[in-house]
Amino acid sequence: MKYSELIELYKNGKLDESNKKNIEADIEKHIAISDYLYDEEIPEFENFSNDSKIIEEENNDGINNTDIKFLKMIRKSIRKAFIKLGVTIVAIVIAIIMFVNFYLPKIVDGFYYNPNEIVKGDTKRFELDLSTYTELFVPEAHRQSAIIKNNGYGDYDFIIQQNFSYSKEFTDVSGYMDKNKIVFYNSNILKPPTGNAFAWVAGANLDYNKTLEEQYENDRTVLASGTPDIAKERIEELENNTYYNAFVSLNEIMDYEDFIEYIEKQELGLIWCAPVNAEDSSDLSNIGFFYETGGMRELEWDEEKYLYLSSWNIVDTDEMKNEDIAIRHYTDMLSYMEEQEEFCEMFGIDDYVGYEGIVKYVKENGLKIHGFMTVATKVELLDLIEKDEVYTIYTTKTR
């Protein structure tokens, strides 16, 4: 009878008394051996492979074949357990490495501004934010396109491309973002114009119902252009056949309809309007919108919420002559930008939380234009500064 059959009879209580005692003695012996092996250091793996040597040594010590088989079984079980443990550890390590390399960076990205986020279609968040920001604040360096590389963990490299140029020279802006902090390698390109580029913004406590000539009689040193005479002298020193950015301060604040009628007669290209956006001139800021613009690319966004966020959506230029559409475009941009808290903080826009007040002011008072920005040649600027409607012009090189 096989030993396994004896064990089975023992388990079922059908084994005779003599064999029962032998089985119990064997079980006691094997338990003692197991306890001994458990407490002792486990042999090196190479020893497990040399079973014949182990059997020979054990036979010389008087251990019977049943004990030898039992020892081999235990060693084999231990070896399998170590192999399984090793495979499990390797699998866990691989899983951790894959998680750290492929999934953790994306999880961390979710906690920070994501310039690659798709707003709609193929329009990236950074592109739509840039388009809105530069139209509001930096019209002379309007940007709408960006190449972005995601390095993970909220870290991105980017190149902001220039799509249109009057000077025929294209200057891209590069830099990187790291956890909602942005660094430009050429920071001046997207820097807003100086705060005193427009005379109405530079002056304190000015009366909107009077002309600048009446109110700047004694002090004109606060203007970026200097006095109107100095501004004209500077224009005369400009190069011929070269385009310049011109920030034109109107002598008298105009209603939007009157401004459009006036500007249509000037036959200028790019026109960026600077509307009054505060009750007190001391609180005015250089925030405006395009009436006519240069090259624009198609962007997509939630048009149900922001119908005229980009000038691209205003297909017919004549639509911008409609003050209601112009107001909607201007206020859509302000409302959108107010929601882009992370972007505004990266770009150092501290007063974005106050845009709601500007929106309210414009909707209640309509568009009152105190100045405009255009791109023109020396000849065009000399002609423009002689107009009765113009008080002074501040010029810079095109970017």
C-alpha positions in Angstrom: 0.0 0.0 0.0 1.3 3.4 -0.9 2.2 5.9 1.8 -0.4 8.4 0.5 -3.1 5.8 0.8 -2.1 5.2 4.4 -2.4 9.0 5.0 -5.8 9.0 3.4 -7.0 6.1 5.7 -5.5 7.9 8.7 -7.4 11.1 7.8 -10.6 9.1 7.5 -10.1 7.2 10.8 -9.9 3.8 9.1 -6.3 2.9 9.7 -5.5 0.1 12.1 -3.8 0.9 15.4 -0.3 -0.3 14.4 -0.1 1.7 11.2 -1.8 4.7 12.9 1.0 4.9 15.5 3.7 4.8 12.7 1.9 7.6 10.7 1.6 9.8 13.8 5.3 9.2 14.6 6.2 10.2 11.0 4.0 13.3 11.2 5.7 14.3 14.5 9.1 13.8 12.9 8.2 15.8 9.8 6.8 18.7 11.9 10.1 18.7 13.9 12.1 18.8 10.7 9.9 21.6 9.3 10.3 23.7 12.4 14.1 23.1 12.3 14.3 24.2 8.6 12.1 27.2 9.3 14.4 28.4 12.1 17.7 27.7 10.3 19.2 29.9 7.5 18.0 28.9 4.1 20.7 27.3 1.9 22.1 29.0 -1.1 20.1 28.4 -4.3 23.0 26.6 -6.0 22.9 23.9 -3.3 19.3 23.1 -4.2 20.2 22.0 -7.6 22.6 19.3 -6.4 20.0 16.9 -5.0 22.1 13.8 -5.5 24.8 15.1 -3.2 22.3 16.1 -0.6 20.7 12.6 -0.8 24.1 10.9 -0.5 25.0 13.0 2.6 21.7 12.4 4.2 21.9 8.6 3.6 25.2 8.5 5.2 23.7 10.1 8.3 21.1 7.4 8.5 18.1 9.3 7.3 15.5 7.2 5.5 14.2 7.8 2.0 10.9 9.2 3.2 12.7 11.9 5.1 14.8 12.7 2.1 11.8 13.1 -0.2 10.2 15.3 2.4 13.3 17.5 2.6 13.5 17.8 -1.2 9.8 18.8 -1.3 10.4 21.5 1.3 13.4 22.8 -0.5 11.5 22.8 -3.8 8.6 24.7 -2.2 11.0 27.3 -0.8 12.7 27.7 -4.1 9.4 28.2 -5.9 8.3 30.7 -3.2 11.5 32.8 -3.8 11.0 32.7 -7.5 7.4 33.9 -7.1 8.6 36.6 -4.7 11.2 37.7 -7.2 8.8 37.8 -10.1 6.3 39.8 -7.9 9.0 42.3 -6.9 10.1 42.8 -10.5 6.5 43.3 -11.6 5.9 45.9 -8.8 9.1 47.7 -9.7 8.2 47.8 -13.4 4.7 49.1 -12.5 6.2 51.8 -10.3 8.6 52.9 -13.0 5.8 53.0 -15.6 3.6 55.0 -13.2 6.4 57.5 -12.5 7.4 57.8 -16.1 4.0 57.9 -17.8 1.2 58.5 -15.4 2.5 60.6 -12.5 3.7 63.5 -14.8 0.1 63.8 -16.3 -1.4 63.6 -12.8 0.8 66.5 -11.6 0.1 68.4 -14.8 -3.6 68.5 -13.8 -2.7 70.7 -10.8 -1.3 73.5 -12.9 -2.0 75.6 -15.9 -2.0 73.4 -19.0 -1.2 75.4 -22.2 -1.9 72.3 -24.3 -5.5 72.0 -23.2 -7.7 71.9 -26.2 -10.4 74.5 -25.9 -12.3 73.5 -29.1 -11.3 72.0 -32.4 -7.5 72.3 -32.6 -7.2 75.6 -30.6 -5.0 75.3 -27.5 -5.7 77.1 -24.3 -2.4 79.0 -24.5 -3.1 80.2 -28.0 -6.6 81.5 -27.1 -5.3 83.2 -23.9 -2.4 84.8 -25.8 -4.7 86.1 -28.6 -7.0 87.7 -26.0 -4.2 89.0 -23.8 -2.2 90.6 -26.6 -5.3 92.2 -28.2 -6.3 93.8 -24.9 -2.8 94.8 -23.8 -0.2 94.5 -26.5 -1.7 95.2 -29.9 1.6 96.0 -31.5 2.7 92.4 -30.7 -0.5 90.4 -31.3 0.2 86.6 -31.1 -2.1 83.7 -31.7 0.1 80.6 -32.3 2.4 78.6 -30.1 4.5 75.4 -30.3 4.4 73.7 -26.9 6.4 70.8 -25.5 5.1 69.0 -22.4 7.9 67.9 -20.1 5.5 66.6 -17.4 5.1 67.7 -13.8 3.6 71.1 -14.9 6.8 71.9 -16.9 6.5 73.1 -20.5 8.8 74.6 -23.2 7.2 76.9 -25.7 7.7 79.1 -28.8 5.2 81.8 -29.5 5.2 82.5 -33.2 4.6 85.8 -35.0 2.1 85.3 -37.8 2.1 88.7 -39.3 4.7 91.5 -39.7 4.7 95.0 -41.1 8.4 95.2 -41.1 8.8 91.8 -42.8 10.9 90.6 -39.8 9.4 87.9 -37.7 10.4 87.6 -34.1 9.3 84.5 -32.1 9.1 84.5 -28.4 10.5 81.4 -26.5 10.5 80.4 -22.9 9.2 77.9 -20.4 6.6 77.4 -17.8 7.2 75.6 -14.5 4.3 75.0 -12.2 2.4 78.2 -13.1 5.6 80.3 -13.3 6.6 81.6 -16.7 10.0 82.7 -18.0 10.6 84.4 -21.3 14.0 84.3 -22.9 13.2 87.6 -24.7 10.7 89.2 -22.3 10.4 92.6 -24.0 8.5 91.3 -27.0 5.2 90.8 -25.2 5.6 93.6 -22.7 2.7 96.1 -22.8 3.4 99.6 -23.9 4.4 102.2 -21.3 1.6 103.4 -19.0 1.9 106.9 -20.3 1.7 106.1 -24.0 -1.7 107.8 -24.1 -2.1 111.4 -22.8 -5.5 110.7 -21.2 -4.1 107.7 -19.3 -1.1 109.7 -18.1 -3.0 112.6 -16.7 -4.6 112.7 -13.3 -8.1 114.1 -12.6 -8.7 115.1 -16.2 -12.2 116.3 -17.3 -13.6 114.1 -20.1 -15.7 117.1 -21.3 -12.6 119.3 -22.0 -9.8 119.0 -24.5 -6.2 118.0 -23.7 -5.0 121.3 -24.9 -7.0 123.0 -22.2 -5.8 120.7 -19.5 -2.1 120.1 -20.3 -1.2 123.8 -20.5 1.3 123.8 -17.7 2.7 120.2 -17.4 3.3 117.9 -20.3 6.4 116.1 -19.0 4.3 113.1 -17.9 3.7 112.1 -21.5 5.8 109.3 -23.2 5.8 111.4 -26.4 6.8 114.6 -24.6 5.0 117.8 -25.7 3.2 117.7 -29.1 6.1 119.8 -30.5 8.6 117.3 -29.3 6.5 114.4 -30.6 6.5 116.0 -34.1 10.3 116.5 -33.9 10.8 112.9 -33.1 8.6 111.8 -36.0 10.6 114.0 -38.4 13.7 112.1 -37.3 12.2 108.7 -38.2 13.4 106.7 -41.2 11.5 106.9 -44.5 9.6 103.8 -45.9 9.6 102.2 -42.5 6.6 101.3 -40.4 6.3 102.4 -36.8 3.9 101.8 -34.0 2.0 105.0 -33.2 -0.1 105.6 -30.0 -2.3 108.5 -31.0 -3.9 110.6 -28.2 -7.1 112.3 -29.3 -7.4 115.9 -28.2 -11.0 115.4 -27.4 -12.8 112.2 -26.4 -15.0 110.9 -29.2 -18.2 108.8 -29.2 -17.6 105.5 -31.0 -19.7 106.5 -34.0 -17.8 109.8 -34.5 -14.5 108.0 -34.1 -15.3 105.5 -36.8 -16.3 108.3 -39.1 -13.1 110.0 -38.4 -10.8 107.0 -38.7 -12.3 105.9 -42.0 -11.1 109.1 -43.6 -7.5 108.5 -42.5 -7.0 105.4 -44.7 -4.8 103.7 -42.1 -4.2 100.0 -41.8 -4.2 98.5 -38.3 -6.5 100.3 -35.9 -6.7 99.5 -32.2 -9.2 101.5 -30.1 -8.5 102.7 -26.6 -11.8 103.4 -24.9 -12.5 105.2 -21.6 -12.8 102.5 -19.0 -13.2 104.3 -15.7 -15.1 107.2 -14.1 -11.9 109.0 -13.1 -9.0 109.5 -15.5 -6.6 108.5 -12.7 -8.0 105.0 -13.0 -7.7 104.7 -16.8 -5.7 101.8 -18.2 -4.3 100.9 -21.6 -6.9 98.2 -22.4 -8.5 98.2 -25.9 -9.6 96.2 -28.9 -9.0 95.9 -32.7 -11.3 97.8 -35.0 -9.1 96.7 -38.0 -6.3 94.2 -37.6 -3.6 92.5 -39.6 -3.2 88.8 -40.2 -5.5 86.7 -38.0 -5.7 83.0 -37.8 -8.9 81.0 -37.1 -9.4 80.1 -33.4 -12.3 78.2 -31.9 -13.9 78.6 -28.5 -17.3 78.5 -26.7 -19.2 80.9 -28.9 -22.4 80.5 -26.9 -20.7 82.1 -23.9 -18.4 84.5 -25.8 -19.9 85.3 -29.2 -17.2 87.8 -30.3 -14.2 86.8 -28.3 -11.9 87.1 -31.3 -12.0 89.5 -34.2 -11.9 86.5 -36.4 -15.5 85.8 -35.7 -16.5 89.2 -36.9 -16.1 88.4 -40.6 -17.4 91.6 -42.1 -15.3 94.6 -41.0 -18.4 96.8 -41.3 -19.8 94.9 -38.3 -17.3 96.6 -36.1 -18.9 99.9 -37.0 -21.8 98.7 -35.0 -21.2 99.9 -31.4 -23.2 97.1 -29.9 -21.0 94.5 -31.6 -17.8 96.4 -30.7 -18.9 96.5 -27.0 -19.7 92.8 -27.1 -16.3 92.0 -28.5 -14.5 94.2 -25.9 -16.5 93.0 -22.9 -16.3 89.3 -24.1 -12.5 89.6 -24.0 -12.5 91.2 -20.5 -14.9 88.7 -19.1 -13.0 85.8 -20.6 -9.7 87.1 -19.3 -11.1 87.6 -15.8 -11.7 83.8 -15.7 -8.1 82.9 -16.7 -6.7 83.4 -13.2 -3.7 81.2 -13.7 -2.7 82.8 -17.0 -3.2 86.3 -15.6 -1.0 85.6 -12.5 1.8 84.1 -14.7 1.7 87.3 -16.9 1.7 89.6 -13.9 -1.8 91.0 -14.5 -2.8 92.1 -11.0 -6.0 93.9 -11.8 -7.9 91.2 -13.8 -10.3 90.9 -10.9 -11.4 94.4 -11.6 -12.5 93.8 -15.2 -16.1 93.3 -14.1 -16.1 97.0 -13.2 -14.8 97.9 -16.7 -17.5 95.8 -18.3 -20.2 97.4 -16.3 -18.8 100.9 -17.1 -18.7 100.3 -20.8 -22.1 98.8 -21.0 -23.6 101.7 -19.1 -21.7 104.5 -20.8 -21.0 103.1 -24.3 -17.7 103.3 -26.1 -15.9 106.7 -25.6 -12.6 106.6 -27.5 -9.7 108.6 -26.0 -7.0 107.3 -28.4 -5.9 104.6 -30.8 -2.9 102.7 -31.9 -1.9 102.2 -35.5 1.1 101.2 -37.7 2.2 103.9 -40.1 5.1 105.4 -42.0 6.9 108.6 -41.3 4.9 110.4 -44.0 1.6 109.2 -42.7 2.5 110.1 -39.1 3.5 113.7 -40.1 0.2 114.1 -41.8 -1.7 112.6 -38.8 -0.1 114.8 -36.1 -1.3 117.9 -38.0 -4.9 116.8 -37.7 -7.0 118.9 -35.3 -8.4 115.8 -33.7 -4.9 114.6 -32.7 -3.1 116.0 -29.6 0.1 114.0 -29.7 1.7 110.7 -31.0 4.0 108.4 -29.2 6.0 106.2 -31.6 8.0 103.0 -31.2 9.6 100.5 -33.6 7.4 97.7 -34.8 8.0 94.4 -33.1 
